[in-house]
Amino acid sequence: MLYYHDPQNAKSYAAMCEGYDASAQLEILSKVLPREATLLELGSGPGNDLKLLAARYEVTGSDYSPAFVHMLKARFPNQTILKLNAISIATDGLFDGIYSNKILQHLNDDELADSFRRQAQLLNQGGIVFHLIWRHIESPGGDNDLLFKPRSLSQMTAAMGNDFELLEALDFGEFEDGDSLAILARKK
């Protein structure tokens, strides 16, 4: 996951993501998480989703990459931006929701389970997690710092353990039909 620590790689990714719009998927979240709720975004990257989320929620952005954190702070000077990894999520705040878009494929199975345990600790009672994940994608190859481990619904629910109740799972296409999965769950 150190690939995006390089400012040039982060800039290239930001350029590739220009014009990306997750509005359709975020409509799912808006049905269960009320306006002004507190929300933590894991892996904000260049901030495309952060901009959309901030229009509706009291959102805290985060990323593990110092290059992305720097980019986010420059782009959103009035937002709270944290340097966090998606496993330990080392913050003391409590949130009504936690969101990520194509971040969890960077975690191995144990890390994914650890991340969900930590997310449960950071959520207020009845809090929501909403994650967009790859169901299948070609690995970019050639770079050992990037880990792409597409996930099935059963793998995701196993990683959630007994901490969450699955509310909705929806297949959608980003590059091709059915390549992605939206998972919405509530803390038990």
URZI-V541929 format. One record per pair of residues at least 24 apart in sequence whose C-alpha atoms are under 6 Angstrom apart, sorted by the first residue. I is the first residue (numbers start at 1). J is the second residue. Records with the same first field share a line. If there is no record, write none. Layout:
BEGIN
I: J ; J
END
This chain:
BEGIN
1: 145 ; 146
2: 145
3: 145
4: 65
5: 65 ; 66 ; 67
7: 67
14: 46
37: 96
38: 95 ; 96
39: 95 ; 96 ; 97 ; 98
40: 98
41: 98 ; 99 ; 100
42: 100
87: 111 ; 115
94: 122 ; 123
95: 123 ; 124
96: 123 ; 124 ; 127
97: 127 ; 128 ; 129
98: 129
99: 129 ; 130 ; 131
100: 131
101: 131 ; 132
102: 132 ; 133
105: 148 ; 149 ; 150
106: 147 ; 148
113: 159
116: 160
126: 186 ; 187
127: 186 ; 187
128: 185 ; 186
129: 184 ; 185
130: 183 ; 184
131: 182 ; 183
132: 181 ; 182
133: 180 ; 181
134: 179 ; 180
135: 179 ; 180
136: 179
163: 187 ; 188
164: 188
END
